[in-house]
Amino acid sequence: MDSAIPKTTRLGLTTSQAAQYLGVSLSTVRRWSDLGHLVGYRTPGGQRRFSIEQLDAFMASLEQTPH
């Protein structure tokens, strides 16, 4: 198992785990989520959660954006 990939839980990755996975700051993940760029979901308690697949899809979309 790659230590760079956080252990996923049934609920998905937390915001801080997503930030670590993407190599960005926690505030960047929050901002991307608030702007709708990074799709995840909220738990009943209001915490953000992201799947590895959602994070990978987001990163792939950035690579396809014309510069």
N, CA, C and O atoms as CSV, one atom per row, in Angstrom:
chain,resi,resn,atom,element,x,y,z
A,1,MET,N,N,0.839,-1.188,0.000
A,1,MET,CA,C,0.000,0.000,0.000
A,1,MET,C,C,0.879,1.245,0.000
A,1,MET,O,O,1.868,1.315,0.731
A,2,ASP,N,N,0.517,2.226,-0.821
A,2,ASP,CA,C,1.268,3.471,-0.921
A,2,ASP,C,C,0.936,4.358,0.270
A,2,ASP,O,O,-0.234,4.642,0.528
A,3,SER,N,N,1.950,4.792,0.990
A,3,SER,CA,C,1.709,5.614,2.177
A,3,SER,C,C,1.222,7.017,1.822
A,3,SER,O,O,0.725,7.732,2.692
A,4,ALA,N,N,1.357,7.426,0.540
A,4,ALA,CA,C,0.884,8.748,0.130
A,4,ALA,C,C,-0.632,8.784,-0.004
A,4,ALA,O,O,-1.231,9.859,0.001
A,5,ILE,N,N,-1.253,7.622,-0.124
A,5,ILE,CA,C,-2.700,7.557,-0.239
A,5,ILE,C,C,-3.281,7.291,1.138
A,5,ILE,O,O,-3.015,6.247,1.734
A,6,PRO,N,N,-4.076,8.228,1.650
A,6,PRO,CA,C,-4.652,8.026,2.982
A,6,PRO,C,C,-5.591,6.834,3.006
A,6,PRO,O,O,-6.203,6.492,1.993
A,7,LYS,N,N,-5.699,6.216,4.145
A,7,LYS,CA,C,-6.639,5.114,4.308
A,7,LYS,C,C,-8.052,5.673,4.232
A,7,LYS,O,O,-8.408,6.589,4.973
A,8,THR,N,N,-8.850,5.118,3.336
A,8,THR,CA,C,-10.214,5.606,3.193
A,8,THR,C,C,-11.114,4.959,4.233
A,8,THR,O,O,-10.893,3.828,4.667
A,9,THR,N,N,-12.104,5.691,4.603
A,9,THR,CA,C,-13.107,5.165,5.509
A,9,THR,C,C,-14.397,4.997,4.728
A,9,THR,O,O,-14.495,5.403,3.570
A,10,ARG,N,N,-15.362,4.410,5.358
A,10,ARG,CA,C,-16.664,4.210,4.732
A,10,ARG,C,C,-17.266,5.544,4.298
A,10,ARG,O,O,-17.988,5.604,3.303
A,11,LEU,N,N,-16.977,6.600,5.030
A,11,LEU,CA,C,-17.535,7.914,4.730
A,11,LEU,C,C,-16.721,8.699,3.716
A,11,LEU,O,O,-17.178,9.741,3.245
A,12,GLY,N,N,-15.549,8.240,3.371
A,12,GLY,CA,C,-14.688,8.966,2.441
A,12,GLY,C,C,-13.592,9.714,3.175
A,12,GLY,O,O,-13.474,9.633,4.398
A,13,LEU,N,N,-12.797,10.438,2.414
A,13,LEU,CA,C,-11.681,11.184,2.987
A,13,LEU,C,C,-12.168,12.487,3.602
A,13,LEU,O,O,-13.079,13.131,3.081
A,14,THR,N,N,-11.556,12.864,4.706
A,14,THR,CA,C,-11.844,14.159,5.314
A,14,THR,C,C,-11.216,15.252,4.464
A,14,THR,O,O,-10.456,14.968,3.538
A,15,THR,N,N,-11.530,16.484,4.777
A,15,THR,CA,C,-10.954,17.613,4.057
A,15,THR,C,C,-9.435,17.623,4.186
A,15,THR,O,O,-8.733,17.874,3.207
A,16,SER,N,N,-8.926,17.357,5.375
A,16,SER,CA,C,-7.470,17.368,5.554
A,16,SER,C,C,-6.819,16.205,4.820
A,16,SER,O,O,-5.721,16.359,4.286
A,17,GLN,N,N,-7.470,15.042,4.780
A,17,GLN,CA,C,-6.929,13.911,4.026
A,17,GLN,C,C,-6.953,14.211,2.528
A,17,GLN,O,O,-6.020,13.856,1.808
A,18,ALA,N,N,-8.013,14.861,2.060
A,18,ALA,CA,C,-8.107,15.249,0.652
A,18,ALA,C,C,-7.001,16.239,0.302
A,18,ALA,O,O,-6.386,16.141,-0.759
A,19,ALA,N,N,-6.751,17.192,1.196
A,19,ALA,CA,C,-5.678,18.166,0.963
A,19,ALA,C,C,-4.330,17.460,0.857
A,19,ALA,O,O,-3.524,17.772,-0.020
A,20,GLN,N,N,-4.095,16.521,1.742
A,20,GLN,CA,C,-2.841,15.762,1.708
A,20,GLN,C,C,-2.739,14.976,0.396
A,20,GLN,O,O,-1.684,14.968,-0.238
A,21,TYR,N,N,-3.806,14.328,-0.006
A,21,TYR,CA,C,-3.821,13.525,-1.221
A,21,TYR,C,C,-3.538,14.389,-2.449
A,21,TYR,O,O,-2.801,13.978,-3.345
A,22,LEU,N,N,-4.131,15.598,-2.486
A,22,LEU,CA,C,-3.967,16.490,-3.626
A,22,LEU,C,C,-2.680,17.308,-3.564
A,22,LEU,O,O,-2.261,17.888,-4.566
A,23,GLY,N,N,-2.055,17.356,-2.392
A,23,GLY,CA,C,-0.824,18.131,-2.235
A,23,GLY,C,C,-1.073,19.620,-2.149
A,23,GLY,O,O,-0.251,20.420,-2.594
A,24,VAL,N,N,-2.210,19.996,-1.573
A,24,VAL,CA,C,-2.551,21.414,-1.416
A,24,VAL,C,C,-2.923,21.667,0.039
A,24,VAL,O,O,-2.969,20.740,0.847
A,25,SER,N,N,-3.186,22.919,0.362
A,25,SER,CA,C,-3.544,23.253,1.732
A,25,SER,C,C,-5.015,22.944,2.005
A,25,SER,O,O,-5.828,22.793,1.093
A,26,LEU,N,N,-5.316,22.857,3.279
A,26,LEU,CA,C,-6.687,22.623,3.726
A,26,LEU,C,C,-7.605,23.734,3.241
A,26,LEU,O,O,-8.724,23.462,2.804
A,27,SER,N,N,-7.154,24.971,3.310
A,27,SER,CA,C,-7.995,26.094,2.880
A,27,SER,C,C,-8.254,26.045,1.370
A,27,SER,O,O,-9.307,26.493,0.916
A,28,THR,N,N,-7.323,25.515,0.595
A,28,THR,CA,C,-7.534,25.380,-0.846
A,28,THR,C,C,-8.641,24.381,-1.130
A,28,THR,O,O,-9.502,24.634,-1.973
A,29,VAL,N,N,-8.631,23.244,-0.434
A,29,VAL,CA,C,-9.698,22.254,-0.620
A,29,VAL,C,C,-11.038,22.853,-0.227
A,29,VAL,O,O,-12.030,22.657,-0.930
A,30,ARG,N,N,-11.084,23.570,0.870
A,30,ARG,CA,C,-12.339,24.212,1.293
A,30,ARG,C,C,-12.823,25.207,0.249
A,30,ARG,O,O,-14.009,25.236,-0.079
A,31,ARG,N,N,-11.916,26.019,-0.273
A,31,ARG,CA,C,-12.280,27.020,-1.274
A,31,ARG,C,C,-12.789,26.350,-2.548
A,31,ARG,O,O,-13.823,26.748,-3.084
A,32,TRP,N,N,-12.064,25.327,-3.040
A,32,TRP,CA,C,-12.499,24.615,-4.239
A,32,TRP,C,C,-13.875,23.981,-4.025
A,32,TRP,O,O,-14.709,23.978,-4.930
A,33,SER,N,N,-14.103,23.454,-2.845
A,33,SER,CA,C,-15.395,22.838,-2.528
A,33,SER,C,C,-16.500,23.896,-2.487
A,33,SER,O,O,-17.574,23.697,-3.056
A,34,ASP,N,N,-16.239,25.014,-1.816
A,34,ASP,CA,C,-17.226,26.094,-1.713
A,34,ASP,C,C,-17.586,26.665,-3.086
A,34,ASP,O,O,-18.731,27.052,-3.320
A,35,LEU,N,N,-16.613,26.715,-3.988
A,35,LEU,CA,C,-16.840,27.250,-5.331
A,35,LEU,C,C,-17.471,26.231,-6.274
A,35,LEU,O,O,-17.852,26.564,-7.397
A,36,GLY,N,N,-17.579,24.981,-5.806
A,36,GLY,CA,C,-18.186,23.941,-6.628
A,36,GLY,C,C,-17.233,23.259,-7.584
A,36,GLY,O,O,-17.656,22.439,-8.400
A,37,HIS,N,N,-15.952,23.582,-7.499
A,37,HIS,CA,C,-14.964,22.955,-8.383
A,37,HIS,C,C,-14.659,21.523,-7.954
A,37,HIS,O,O,-14.441,20.648,-8.792
A,38,LEU,N,N,-14.644,21.299,-6.678
A,38,LEU,CA,C,-14.335,19.988,-6.120
A,38,LEU,C,C,-15.612,19.423,-5.513
A,38,LEU,O,O,-16.131,19.943,-4.525
A,39,VAL,N,N,-16.105,18.356,-6.118
A,39,VAL,CA,C,-17.379,17.786,-5.701
A,39,VAL,C,C,-17.154,16.737,-4.616
A,39,VAL,O,O,-16.327,15.837,-4.761
A,40,GLY,N,N,-17.885,16.871,-3.561
A,40,GLY,CA,C,-17.870,15.911,-2.475
A,40,GLY,C,C,-19.267,15.883,-1.887
A,40,GLY,O,O,-20.244,16.168,-2.580
A,41,TYR,N,N,-19.362,15.551,-0.650
A,41,TYR,CA,C,-20.657,15.603,0.015
A,41,TYR,C,C,-20.434,15.951,1.470
A,41,TYR,O,O,-19.303,15.942,1.957
A,42,ARG,N,N,-21.497,16.252,2.146
A,42,ARG,CA,C,-21.422,16.579,3.570
A,42,ARG,C,C,-22.096,15.489,4.376
A,42,ARG,O,O,-23.136,14.960,3.985
A,43,THR,N,N,-21.498,15.163,5.496
A,43,THR,CA,C,-22.081,14.197,6.413
A,43,THR,C,C,-23.268,14.867,7.113
A,43,THR,O,O,-23.421,16.085,7.019
A,44,PRO,N,N,-24.099,14.108,7.802
A,44,PRO,CA,C,-25.195,14.729,8.557
A,44,PRO,C,C,-24.696,15.775,9.556
A,44,PRO,O,O,-25.433,16.699,9.897
A,45,GLY,N,N,-23.473,15.642,10.019
A,45,GLY,CA,C,-22.900,16.621,10.938
A,45,GLY,C,C,-22.288,17.824,10.245
A,45,GLY,O,O,-21.779,18.725,10.912
A,46,GLY,N,N,-22.330,17.858,8.899
A,46,GLY,CA,C,-21.837,19.010,8.150
A,46,GLY,C,C,-20.385,18.919,7.714
A,46,GLY,O,O,-19.862,19.865,7.125
A,47,GLN,N,N,-19.724,17.804,7.990
A,47,GLN,CA,C,-18.334,17.656,7.582
A,47,GLN,C,C,-18.250,17.248,6.115
A,47,GLN,O,O,-19.075,16.477,5.624
A,48,ARG,N,N,-17.241,17.777,5.426
A,48,ARG,CA,C,-17.053,17.441,4.017
A,48,ARG,C,C,-16.351,16.099,3.899
A,48,ARG,O,O,-15.491,15.761,4.713
A,49,ARG,N,N,-16.721,15.344,2.887
A,49,ARG,CA,C,-16.078,14.071,2.593
A,49,ARG,C,C,-15.895,13.956,1.084
A,49,ARG,O,O,-16.719,14.431,0.302
A,50,PHE,N,N,-14.806,13.320,0.697
A,50,PHE,CA,C,-14.472,13.157,-0.715
A,50,PHE,C,C,-14.002,11.727,-0.956
A,50,PHE,O,O,-13.327,11.138,-0.112
A,51,SER,N,N,-14.359,11.181,-2.097
A,51,SER,CA,C,-13.833,9.868,-2.457
A,51,SER,C,C,-12.552,10.072,-3.264
A,51,SER,O,O,-12.329,11.130,-3.852
A,52,ILE,N,N,-11.731,9.052,-3.277
A,52,ILE,CA,C,-10.504,9.103,-4.092
A,52,ILE,C,C,-10.885,9.315,-5.560
A,52,ILE,O,O,-10.210,10.046,-6.284
A,53,GLU,N,N,-11.961,8.675,-5.985
A,53,GLU,CA,C,-12.399,8.811,-7.376
A,53,GLU,C,C,-12.790,10.256,-7.698
A,53,GLU,O,O,-12.488,10.752,-8.783
A,54,GLN,N,N,-13.456,10.930,-6.763
A,54,GLN,CA,C,-13.826,12.331,-6.973
A,54,GLN,C,C,-12.578,13.201,-7.072
A,54,GLN,O,O,-12.505,14.095,-7.915
A,55,LEU,N,N,-11.611,12.944,-6.221
A,55,LEU,CA,C,-10.378,13.729,-6.239
A,55,LEU,C,C,-9.599,13.482,-7.522
A,55,LEU,O,O,-9.074,14.421,-8.121
A,56,ASP,N,N,-9.520,12.228,-7.945
A,56,ASP,CA,C,-8.820,11.907,-9.190
A,56,ASP,C,C,-9.507,12.545,-10.394
A,56,ASP,O,O,-8.837,13.051,-11.295
A,57,ALA,N,N,-10.840,12.523,-10.413
A,57,ALA,CA,C,-11.596,13.134,-11.512
A,57,ALA,C,C,-11.348,14.641,-11.552
A,57,ALA,O,O,-11.209,15.221,-12.629
A,58,PHE,N,N,-11.292,15.270,-10.385
A,58,PHE,CA,C,-11.017,16.707,-10.322
A,58,PHE,C,C,-9.631,17.007,-10.884
A,58,PHE,O,O,-9.471,17.926,-11.687
A,59,MET,N,N,-8.642,16.244,-10.471
A,59,MET,CA,C,-7.277,16.472,-10.968
A,59,MET,C,C,-7.196,16.236,-12.477
A,59,MET,O,O,-6.506,16.971,-13.184
A,60,ALA,N,N,-7.889,15.225,-12.965
A,60,ALA,CA,C,-7.905,14.962,-14.415
A,60,ALA,C,C,-8.545,16.119,-15.166
A,60,ALA,O,O,-8.102,16.459,-16.263
A,61,SER,N,N,-9.590,16.738,-14.590
A,61,SER,CA,C,-10.241,17.861,-15.253
A,61,SER,C,C,-9.311,19.070,-15.335
A,61,SER,O,O,-9.388,19.850,-16.284
A,62,LEU,N,N,-8.432,19.227,-14.341
A,62,LEU,CA,C,-7.467,20.325,-14.375
A,62,LEU,C,C,-6.448,20.122,-15.484
A,62,LEU,O,O,-6.016,21.080,-16.125
A,63,GLU,N,N,-6.067,18.876,-15.705
A,63,GLU,CA,C,-5.081,18.574,-16.737
A,63,GLU,C,C,-5.658,18.759,-18.130
A,63,GLU,O,O,-4.903,18.969,-19.080
A,64,GLN,N,N,-6.984,18.686,-18.279
A,64,GLN,CA,C,-7.625,18.820,-19.584
A,64,GLN,C,C,-7.984,20.261,-19.906
A,64,GLN,O,O,-8.361,20.568,-21.037
A,65,THR,N,N,-7.871,21.146,-18.926
A,65,THR,CA,C,-8.204,22.553,-19.135
A,65,THR,C,C,-7.166,23.205,-20.026
A,65,THR,O,O,-5.974,23.132,-19.728
A,66,PRO,N,N,-7.592,23.853,-21.129
A,66,PRO,CA,C,-6.614,24.527,-22.001
A,66,PRO,C,C,-5.928,25.675,-21.281
A,66,PRO,O,O,-6.560,26.399,-20.512
A,67,HIS,N,N,-4.663,25.836,-21.524
A,67,HIS,CA,C,-3.884,26.890,-20.867
A,67,HIS,C,C,-3.735,28.084,-21.754
A,67,HIS,O,O,-3.108,29.068,-21.364
